[in-house]
Amino acid sequence: MKQVVIPNTDLKVSNICLGAGNFGDKLNEEEVYQVLDAFVSAGGNFIDTAKVYCSWATGDNSSEQYLGRWLKLRNAYQNVMIATKGGHFYIGDKEKKSRVSRQEIATDLEESLQTLGLDCIGMYYLHRDDKLLPVEEIVDFCEDFVKEGKIRYYAFSNWDIDRAESALDYAKTTGKKGFVALSNQYSLAYVEKKNNMNPDKTLILTDMDYLAWHKKTGIPLIPYTSVANGFFEKLRNSGAYHNGTTQPELLKNTMSERMIRAFINPCNLKRYEILDELQKELGYSMIELSLAYLTNHSAPIIPVVSVRNTMQLEPVVRASEIVLPKDVIAKLDECAK
């Protein structure tokens, strides 16, 4: 797999990040080890997890637990770069009360360090924002965690563009390192916030303006749901779209009503036509092309991808090496304007 350096860091990582959001949910521990072994064997070294993964399924932080035991068993500490997150609201809290405070982040960070068996975490995300807290306060306590040697770099997840800009400005004017990446929702499949498959209103969707901001600032986007649950592949398999006409009854063969509502729109149908022509020309799958759009974008993007088995990992690995012309990326972007 290709590797890139995260700007303003010394972190050299694979250009596609393996998501561990289903470790303990969709995958048992043996299956997790198989996927991790195959990923590293293919040249991957960037792994994304969180303290909250997968408490919705297991009631505990099984994702970090499985990953921590794999790191120890394989003695892989020097072979991979682990990114994890803290500050997520408690699962089951209907009010989604913020846990982004110095004390709560410190508690989550200590637990993640112990669970993963690490002395220092390569990149640590705040899983959510708290807009009632000044960005200055948040940046300052993140900087303190770096000084304490518990994290090397910090990043934010689910932050809107205004807050991210303010945090970036504050770090620059005070001579601080500042955050090095953002993990918000983004994929080639365009979706309006009101139709998002995940109804959690604390999630942040990356739009074209935000994408332009990433290009301007050089702050990398490390997006989750980066293949949109395989939307374009499912659309192709459904056989529901031909010559500008969609057959709704066929869509239901491969996707849920929620997916149809989220992704069947003029932008995505235009993008599908472009991908269809690329597939005929280059032979890659829709999944591979969707990921290649991200890794070849002029904005710095390192997509996070979760898989259920080593077979699903294979197109991810292939996508890492694909080169797409700039005019193809521009053409795909134009569909969203």
Secondary structure as the mmCIF struct_conf table of DSSP 4:
data_model
#
loop_
_struct_conf.conf_type_id
_struct_conf.id
_struct_conf.beg_label_comp_id
_struct_conf.beg_label_asym_id
_struct_conf.beg_label_seq_id
_struct_conf.end_label_comp_id
_struct_conf.end_label_asym_id
_struct_conf.end_label_seq_id
STRN STRN1 GLN A 3 VAL A 5
HELX_LH_PP_P HELX_LH_PP_P1 ILE A 6 ILE A 6
TURN_TY1_P TURN_TY1_P1 PRO A 7 ASN A 8
BEND BEND1 THR A 9 THR A 9
STRN STRN2 LYS A 12 SER A 14
BEND BEND2 ASN A 15 ILE A 16
STRN STRN3 CYS A 17 GLY A 19
TURN_TY1_P TURN_TY1_P2 GLY A 21 ASN A 22
STRN STRN4 PHE A 23 PHE A 23
TURN_TY1_P TURN_TY1_P3 GLY A 24 LYS A 26
STRN STRN5 LEU A 27 LEU A 27
HELX_RH_AL_P HELX_RH_AL_P1 GLU A 29 SER A 41
TURN_TY1_P TURN_TY1_P4 ALA A 42 GLY A 43
STRN STRN6 PHE A 46 ASP A 48
TURN_TY1_P TURN_TY1_P5 LYS A 51 CYS A 54
HELX_RH_AL_P HELX_RH_AL_P2 SER A 55 THR A 58
BEND BEND3 GLY A 59 ASP A 60
HELX_RH_AL_P HELX_RH_AL_P3 SER A 62 ARG A 74
TURN_TY1_P TURN_TY1_P6 ASN A 75 ASN A 75
TURN_TY1_P TURN_TY1_P7 TYR A 77 ASN A 79
STRN STRN7 MET A 81 GLY A 86
HELX_LH_PP_P HELX_LH_PP_P2 HIS A 88 TYR A 90
TURN_TY1_P TURN_TY1_P8 ILE A 91 GLY A 92
TURN_TY1_P TURN_TY1_P9 LYS A 94 GLU A 95
BEND BEND4 SER A 101 SER A 101
HELX_RH_AL_P HELX_RH_AL_P4 ARG A 102 LEU A 116
TURN_TY1_P TURN_TY1_P10 GLY A 117 GLY A 117
BEND BEND5 ASP A 119 CYS A 120
STRN STRN8 ILE A 121 LEU A 126
BEND BEND6 HIS A 127 ARG A 128
TURN_TY1_P TURN_TY1_P11 LYS A 131 LEU A 132
BEND BEND7 LEU A 133 LEU A 133
HELX_RH_AL_P HELX_RH_AL_P5 VAL A 135 LYS A 147
TURN_TY1_P TURN_TY1_P12 GLU A 148 GLY A 149
BEND BEND8 LYS A 150 LYS A 150
STRN STRN9 ILE A 151 SER A 157
BEND BEND9 ASN A 158 ASN A 158
HELX_RH_AL_P HELX_RH_AL_P6 ILE A 161 THR A 174
TURN_TY1_P TURN_TY1_P13 GLY A 175 GLY A 175
STRN STRN10 LEU A 182 SER A 183
STRN STRN11 GLN A 185 GLN A 185
BEND BEND10 LEU A 188 ALA A 189
HELX_RH_3T_P HELX_RH_3T_P1 LYS A 193 ASN A 195
BEND BEND11 MET A 197 ASN A 198
TURN_TY1_P TURN_TY1_P14 LYS A 201 THR A 202
STRN STRN12 LEU A 205 LEU A 205
HELX_RH_AL_P HELX_RH_AL_P7 MET A 208 THR A 217
HELX_LH_PP_P HELX_LH_PP_P3 ILE A 219 PRO A 220
STRN STRN13 LEU A 221 LEU A 221
STRN STRN14 TYR A 224 TYR A 224
BEND BEND12 THR A 225 THR A 225
TURN_TY1_P TURN_TY1_P15 SER A 226 VAL A 227
HELX_RH_3T_P HELX_RH_3T_P2 ALA A 228 GLY A 230
HELX_RH_AL_P HELX_RH_AL_P8 PHE A 231 SER A 238
TURN_TY1_P TURN_TY1_P16 GLY A 239 GLY A 239
STRN STRN15 TYR A 241 HIS A 242
TURN_TY1_P TURN_TY1_P17 ASN A 243 GLY A 244
STRN STRN16 THR A 245 THR A 246
HELX_RH_AL_P HELX_RH_AL_P9 PRO A 248 LEU A 251
TURN_TY1_P TURN_TY1_P18 LYS A 252 THR A 254
BEND BEND13 MET A 255 MET A 255
HELX_RH_AL_P HELX_RH_AL_P10 GLU A 257 PHE A 263
BEND BEND14 ASN A 265 ASN A 265
HELX_RH_AL_P HELX_RH_AL_P11 PRO A 266 LEU A 282
HELX_RH_AL_P HELX_RH_AL_P12 MET A 286 THR A 295
TURN_TY1_P TURN_TY1_P19 ASN A 296 ASN A 296
BEND BEND15 SER A 298 ALA A 299
STRN STRN17 ILE A 301 ILE A 301
STRN STRN18 VAL A 304 VAL A 305
BEND BEND16 ARG A 308 ASN A 309
HELX_RH_AL_P HELX_RH_AL_P13 THR A 310 ALA A 319
TURN_TY1_P TURN_TY1_P20 SER A 320 GLU A 321
HELX_RH_AL_P HELX_RH_AL_P14 LYS A 326 GLU A 334
TURN_TY1_P TURN_TY1_P21 CYS A 335 ALA A 336
#
